[in-house]
C-alpha cells in the first residue's frame, strides 16, 4: 500500500510570499514523513506565471494523476486555504473524478473550519499582536462572495469575546469592507492603526491593497482620514502557531478522526 499527501495552496507569484507556503509545506511534510508528499496550486494564473519563469507546479488533477501513475493507493489532499470558499470548492471538483482511481481519496480541512479554529486563531493572533494603548489592530482579509465569508465577522466576534475589542477584521473583496472598518475606527478613541494581513501569504493584496503607497490602498485611505498607520507584512504561513493548526488538521485526518471528506 502506497500512501501520499497532496498539499494544495492557492499559490503566489511573489517570491517573499512563497516562503509562507513553503513553511507550512515543510511542517506538513514532516508530519507525513512516511508518505509521498507533493504540492499543487489551484490558481491557473499563478501556475502560468511560474511556468514562464521556468518552474512547473502541479494543478490538483495533475498531482493526482502523477500519484496514480506511481501506484499510490491512498491519498489525503490537505489544503492550506483559509476557509471553505470558492478555491476549496474548486479543489474538491478537481479531485472528485479521481476518487475511483484510488482505494481512498480524502480532502482535508482549510485553516478555519469550525468555531474551535476561530477561537484558536484569535488566541494565536492576540498573542502575536498584543494590545497597544491607543492603537487598533486591523486584520486585512481577502473576502469572498461565497457563503464562507461568514468566517470574517465570526472571527471578529471571537476577538471581542476574548477581550480584544481593539481588534477589527476587514476584507478587500467581502464583508466587513473598508467602509465598515472605518466606521468602527471613527467610533473608537484611538488614532493609531496597525495593519496586518489575515492571509496565508503576504502577497500582492498585502503589498498593494493593504500597505501600498497608492491613494486607494487601506494605508493611504486611513492616513487621509487622519489616522497614524503602520503595517506588518507577515503572512500567517510563517507563524509557528498557525503552522501547528494546519499540522493538527493533517494529523487528525491521517488518523481518520478529523472532519475531512
N, C-alpha and C positions, 0 to 999 in steps of 0.2 A: 504494500500500500504506500503510494507516494502522496504526500500532503504539501499544500502550498498556501501562502498568504499573498494576496494582491493588495498593496497599499495604494489607494486611489485618492488623488487630490484634484482640485480644480486646475492647479498649475499656476505658474508665474513666469514672466519673461524678464523680471528684474533680478539680476544676479544676487544682490544682497538679500532679496526676499526669498530666494531659493533656499537659503540657509535655514529658514523656518521649517520648510517642508522636509529637508534633509535631516534636521534634528529629530523630528517626530518619527521619520522612517527608521532612523538608527535605533531609537528606543524600541520600536515595534519589531524590528529585525532581531534584536537581542532577545526579546520575549518569545519569538517564534524561531529560535535558532536551530531547532530540529526540523524545520520545514523549508522548502524552497521559498524564497522571498523575492518578489519583483514589484515594480512600481508602474503606475499608469496615471495619466492626466485625462480629465473629462473634457477640458476645453480644446476644441479643434483649432481655434485661433492660436492658442499658446503652443500647441504641438507644431503647428505650421511655422511659427516664428522660430522655434528652437531648431526645427529641421533645416531652415535656411541658414542657421548658424552652425550647422554640422552635427547637431545632436538629435537622435531619434528617441522619442518617448512613446511607449505604447498607449493606445486607447484601451478602454476596458475590454472590448471584444478582442483586440489584438493580443492582450495579455493572456486572456483565457484560451485563445487559440494556441498560443505558444506553450502553455502549460499542458494542454490536451495533447499536443504533439510530443511532449516529453513523457507522456504516460502518467501524468498526475491523476489521482482518483478522487481526492477530496480538496476543496478549495474554500477558503474564507476570504471574502472580499471586504477589506477594512477601509472605510472612508476616513479622510481627515477633514471632511466638511464640517462646518459649524452647526448646521441644522438640517432638518429633513425637508429641504426645499427643492427647487427645480433641478439642480445638479444631482441631488441624491436620487430623485425620481428618474433622471436620465441614466444614472449609473445602473439602477435596477432594470430599466428597459433594455439596456445593452447586455446585461448579464443573463437575462431571462432565457434567450434562445439557447444558451449553453448548459442549462440545467440537466438536460438529458445526456449530455456528453460525459458527465462526472457521476460518480456514486453519490457524492454530496457536494452541493454548492450553496453556501450561506452568505448572506450580506450582513455585515456588522453595522454598528450604530455610529452616527455622527457624534460630535462632542456634546451637544445639548439635545438630549432626547427625552428626559423626564425632569421632574421637579428636583430630584436629588442632584442632577447635573447642574441645574441652575444655582442651587444653593452652594454647591462646591465651587463653581467658578466665581460666584460672588465673594466667597471667602478667600479664594486664591488672589483675586484682583484687589480685594481690600487689604490684604497683607502686602502685596507688591506695591500698592499706591496708598499709603496711609493718609489719613485725614490731615490736611494742611489748613491752618487758620486762614480764613478769608479767601479760600480757593475752592472752586468747584471742579471735580474731575468729570470730564465729558468723554464717555466711551463712544467711539465712532465706528458704527457697524455698517455693513453693506446694505442690508434691507432687501426686501423682495415683495412681489405682488402675490406670492404663494401664501397659503394659509399659515405656513410655518413662521411667517413674520411675527406671529404672536409671541415668539421666544423673546423678542426685544423688550416689549413692555413688561413681560413676565420677569425678565432679569432685572429691570428697573425696580419692580416690586420686591424682589429678593434683596436688593441692596437696602431698600427702605426698611424692610422688616428686620434686617440685620443691624440696623442702627447707623446706616450711612446715607442720610438724606442729601449729603453733599455730592453724591454720585448721580450723574444723569446719563441716560442711554439714548443715543440718536442714530439715525441711519441716513445714508446718502441717497438710497433708492427705495425707501419704505417708510414706515411709521414707527416711532416718532421721527418727524423730519426736522430740518434745521429750525424752521419757524416754531415748532413745538418746544425744542430745546431752548431757543432764545427767549420765549415767553416765560419759561421756568427760571432762567437765569435772571431775568429782569425782576422777577418776584422775590429773589433772594437778596440778601445783604452781603454779597460777595462780588468783587470786581475783578478777580483773577480767575483764569480758566486754564486747566491743564488738559490738552487734547491727547488722547491715547487711542490707537486703533483697536477695535474689537474684531479683529480678523486674524486668521491663521498667519497671514503674510502681510508685512508692511510694504505693500507693493504700490502700484500706480495710484490707487484710490487714496492711500495714506499720504503718499508723497505729494500728490497734486490736489485732490479734492479736500483733504483734511488740512495739510500743513503747507500747501503751496503758497507762492507769493502773488498769484494772480488774484484779481479782485473778487472772483467768485468762490475762492476757497473758504472753508469754515474759519480758518485763522484770520484771513483778511476781513471777512464779514463781521466777525466778533470784534476785531480791533476797530472797525468802523463804527461799532456800537458803543465804544468806549471801554472795552474790556482789555486787560493785560493778558496776553496769551502766550503759553509755552507749549511745545509739542514734544512727545516722546515717540520716535519712530521705531517701535519694537513690536513685532508681531507676537501673537500668542504662542506660535510654534517653538520659540526659543526659551520659553518659560518651563523649567523642570516640572513644576506642579501641574501645568497643563499637559505636558507630555505624559505625566502619571495618569491623568484622566483617560487619555487615549489608550495607554497601556492596560489600564483596568478594564476598559471595554473589550479590548482584544482578548485578554486572558479569560474573561468571563465567557466570551463567545467560543473560544477554543475549548473550554471545559464543557460548553453546552448549557450553561446556566445563565446566559445573558438573554438579551431580547432581540437578537439578530433574526433575520428571516431566511 
